[in-house]
């Protein structure tokens, strides 16, 4: 799998530098009273040039990203729900105001190339999947606690020294927590890859802020039809948004795509997702996951109120093999 994640492995071996560290060495000339439009122009120019200097500049591309994120926080459009609420005073659909960490630990399951992975679970989520296996935190944005960025920075350093290969930002979903993540990274200085572990319902603005910060996208591509996404995760325009963001992420960095096979959704969801991956992101690594359990409200939906049949999982894997996808096996 090294050939599909060359940069990630180079960082682990000390032969390359995590993007967020480089981002702190890209000089940007901006003022804190610039308009948001002016900040975006400066941001996009700096990302395009990516002029990395040896010494950290007075103001860096990461500082600019933090400033833009703090403006967006005041009229939130981090995900495609685009609630436009001022999160200093109100909550939007995800329920997240200030970031709360529900748990953080050294994860040793799932993809072998990522573990041990320092996984930070935020509470709250822009999705409301009726089968969510983390529903106690994803649907309860008050779960967990606020951790000062300085403290989380120390914890990252400690986990890195204990053998963590990466920092894995997840939830719920990391999307509403981007301003907090950027503030933590500003204080952090260990050369450790950053993973964006997300449902990918990000806005284009969020995808732009992630560019130059995230080393590896660990995405969750759930559905092959808008109808299924609407009924089971209560979101609109799933296909358009998630496909767009997978294409952007594929251009920006390295990628592992997860697909949880849902019972009775092999034809409508699994196969179209795998076909799309083959056509659009052929060098992504794909993890087809069998561990579906009917959690949370799944018992109310006939199609997913059961466990996954082994034949369904085997059919999914066989289909992916036939397409020639790069499976985690
Ligand atoms: S992150 Fe939350 S508040 Fe912001 S647009 Fe998405 S759902 Fe709304």
Boltz pocket constraint, residues with backbone or C-beta under 6 A from the ligand:
constraints:
  - pocket:
      binder: B
      contacts: [[A, 76], [A, 77], [A, 78], [A, 79], [A, 80], [A, 81], [A, 82], [A, 83], [A, 84], [A, 85], [A, 91], [A, 92], [A, 93], [A, 94], [A, 95], [A, 96], [A, 125], [A, 126], [A, 175], [A, 176]]
      max_distance: 6.0
